[in-house]
Amino acid sequence: MTAADGHAASQTERSWHEIVLQTLKRNEVRLVPYVPDRVLTALIRSLHADPFFTTFATAREEEAVGIVSGAWMGGTRGAVLMQTSGFATLANVLASLVMPCQIPLVMVVSERGTLGEFNYGQSLVCRTMRPVLDSLAMEHHTITRLDELEFTVDRSIKQAVTTQAAVALILSPLLTGGKVFDK
């Protein structure tokens, strides 16, 4: 590879949030409610800017899950954006609605509570998230590398829709850069 080839490749490399947006669009995921999150801000802004998507903030993660569940029953695909701490509020709605009704919920979770986290509460939720997902027999993938992102998101959405089973896509700080802490 020449220097020119390397330069061209770096100019065409997409960001993680561009890849997620394009993959949601390619899989006809039109509805994207979210709870605001600093790590997901670039993705949220891009979703708002694209007329393909219906995107809006919700007060709580359970509300977003309920909206996406109702949309699925009405024939529309959706995904919910949240951070790790928001996941802590979801056990009941996942166990009583999403799993028994076989809603192919796609959750995009920005991971907090690891890799230099200063907030002990975030760390506790981070440690419990995967065991809760496992106890619900809910598919989940932690994505750490840009070169695995598109494949994992695309195949996870396809599997969720085909099998009518929820999936959590956990975006590691190794992928997103995480939340920057100014102290």
matplotlib code that plots the C-alpha trace (Angstrom):
import matplotlib.pyplot as plt

x = [0.0, 1.4, 1.2, -1.5, -3.6, -3.3, -4.3, -7.4, -8.4, -8.2, -10.3, -13.0, -13.1, -16.4, -17.0, -18.8, -21.9, -22.1, -21.8, -24.6, -26.9, -26.3, -26.8, -30.1, -31.3, -30.3, -32.3, -35.4, -35.2, -37.0, -38.1, -35.3, -36.4, -33.6, -32.7, -30.1, -26.5, -23.2, -21.5, -24.4, -24.7, -23.2, -25.4, -28.5, -27.8, -27.2, -30.5, -32.4, -30.8, -31.9, -35.6, -35.7, -35.8, -38.4, -36.2, -37.1, -36.1, -38.0, -38.1, -37.1, -35.8, -38.9, -40.9, -38.7, -39.0, -42.8, -42.9, -40.7, -42.7, -46.0, -44.4, -43.3, -46.9, -48.0, -45.4, -42.5, -39.0, -37.3, -34.3, -33.7, -30.6, -29.4, -26.4, -25.5, -27.2, -30.5, -30.4, -30.8, -34.4, -35.4, -35.6, -39.4, -40.3, -37.9, -39.2, -42.9, -43.3, -40.3, -39.3, -42.8, -44.2, -41.2, -40.5, -37.3, -36.1, -32.7, -31.0, -27.9, -26.2, -23.2, -21.1, -20.2, -18.8, -15.5, -12.1, -11.5, -15.1, -15.3, -19.0, -19.4, -23.1, -22.2, -19.6, -22.2, -24.7, -22.0, -21.2, -24.9, -26.0, -24.6, -25.8, -29.3, -29.2, -28.0, -30.7, -33.3, -31.6, -31.3, -28.7, -26.0, -22.8, -20.1, -18.5, -14.9, -13.6, -14.7, -13.8, -16.4, -19.1, -21.0, -21.1, -22.2, -25.0, -26.3, -26.4, -27.8, -30.7, -31.4, -31.4, -33.6, -36.2, -36.0, -36.2, -38.4, -35.9, -34.4, -30.7, -28.5, -25.6, -23.2, -20.8, -17.5, -15.5, -12.8, -15.0, -16.7, -14.0, -16.4, -17.3, -14.5, -14.0, -12.7, -11.2]
y = [0.0, 3.4, 6.5, 7.8, 4.6, 5.0, 8.7, 7.8, 5.0, 7.4, 9.9, 7.3, 5.7, 6.2, 7.0, 4.6, 6.7, 7.0, 3.2, 2.7, 5.2, 3.6, 0.1, 1.1, 2.6, -0.3, -2.6, -0.3, 0.7, 4.0, 4.8, 5.7, 7.0, 7.7, 9.0, 11.8, 10.7, 12.5, 9.5, 9.0, 12.7, 12.5, 9.6, 11.3, 14.5, 12.5, 10.6, 13.9, 15.4, 12.4, 12.5, 8.7, 8.5, 9.5, 10.3, 11.9, 12.0, 10.2, 10.8, 7.2, 4.1, 2.1, 4.7, 4.3, 0.5, 0.7, 3.0, 0.7, -2.3, -0.7, 0.4, -3.2, -4.4, -1.8, -2.8, -0.4, -1.4, 0.6, 0.8, 2.4, 4.4, 4.6, 4.5, 1.7, 3.3, 3.6, -0.2, -0.6, 0.5, -2.1, -5.5, -5.4, -4.2, -6.6, -9.6, -8.8, -7.3, -7.6, -11.2, -12.9, -10.9, -11.7, -8.0, -7.7, -4.8, -3.4, -1.6, 0.5, 1.0, 3.3, 1.6, 3.5, 2.1, 0.8, 2.0, 4.9, 5.5, 7.9, 7.2, 4.2, 3.8, 3.5, 0.8, -1.2, -1.1, -2.0, -5.1, -6.2, -5.4, -8.6, -11.0, -9.5, -9.9, -13.5, -14.3, -13.1, -15.2, -12.0, -11.8, -9.2, -8.1, -5.8, -4.0, -2.7, -2.4, -0.3, -3.1, -5.3, -2.7, -2.9, -6.7, -7.0, -4.4, -5.6, -9.3, -8.5, -6.5, -9.2, -12.0, -9.9, -9.4, -13.0, -14.7, -12.0, -11.8, -8.7, -7.8, -5.4, -3.8, -2.5, 0.1, -0.1, 3.1, 1.3, 2.0, 5.3, 7.0, 7.0, 10.0, 12.4, 13.2, 16.7, 16.8]
z = [0.0, -0.9, 1.2, -1.1, -0.6, 3.2, 3.0, 0.9, 3.3, 6.3, 4.5, 3.8, 7.2, 8.8, 12.4, 14.7, 14.8, 11.0, 10.8, 13.3, 11.5, 8.1, 9.4, 11.2, 7.9, 5.8, 8.1, 8.0, 11.6, 11.4, 15.0, 17.5, 20.9, 23.3, 26.7, 26.2, 26.7, 26.0, 24.4, 22.0, 21.1, 17.6, 16.7, 18.1, 16.2, 13.0, 13.5, 14.0, 10.8, 8.6, 7.6, 7.3, 11.1, 13.7, 16.6, 19.9, 23.6, 26.3, 30.0, 30.9, 29.2, 30.0, 28.1, 25.0, 25.2, 25.4, 22.4, 20.3, 21.4, 20.3, 17.1, 16.4, 17.0, 14.5, 11.8, 12.4, 13.4, 16.2, 18.4, 21.8, 22.7, 26.3, 28.6, 31.0, 34.0, 32.2, 31.6, 35.4, 35.2, 32.5, 34.2, 34.6, 31.2, 29.5, 31.6, 31.4, 27.9, 25.6, 26.2, 26.5, 23.6, 21.5, 20.6, 18.5, 20.6, 19.6, 22.4, 21.8, 25.1, 25.6, 28.3, 31.5, 34.7, 33.4, 32.1, 34.5, 35.7, 38.6, 39.5, 41.8, 40.9, 37.2, 38.0, 40.0, 37.1, 34.6, 36.7, 36.8, 33.2, 31.5, 34.3, 34.0, 30.2, 30.7, 33.2, 30.6, 27.9, 26.0, 23.2, 23.8, 22.2, 23.5, 20.6, 21.1, 17.6, 14.6, 12.2, 13.9, 14.4, 11.1, 10.9, 14.5, 14.4, 11.0, 11.9, 15.3, 13.8, 11.3, 13.9, 16.3, 13.5, 12.2, 15.6, 17.2, 20.1, 21.7, 21.5, 23.4, 21.5, 24.2, 22.8, 24.8, 25.5, 23.5, 20.5, 21.3, 23.4, 26.3, 28.4, 29.0, 32.6, 33.5, 37.0]

ax = plt.figure().add_subplot(projection="3d")
ax.plot(x, y, z, "-o")
ax.set_aspect("equal")
plt.show()
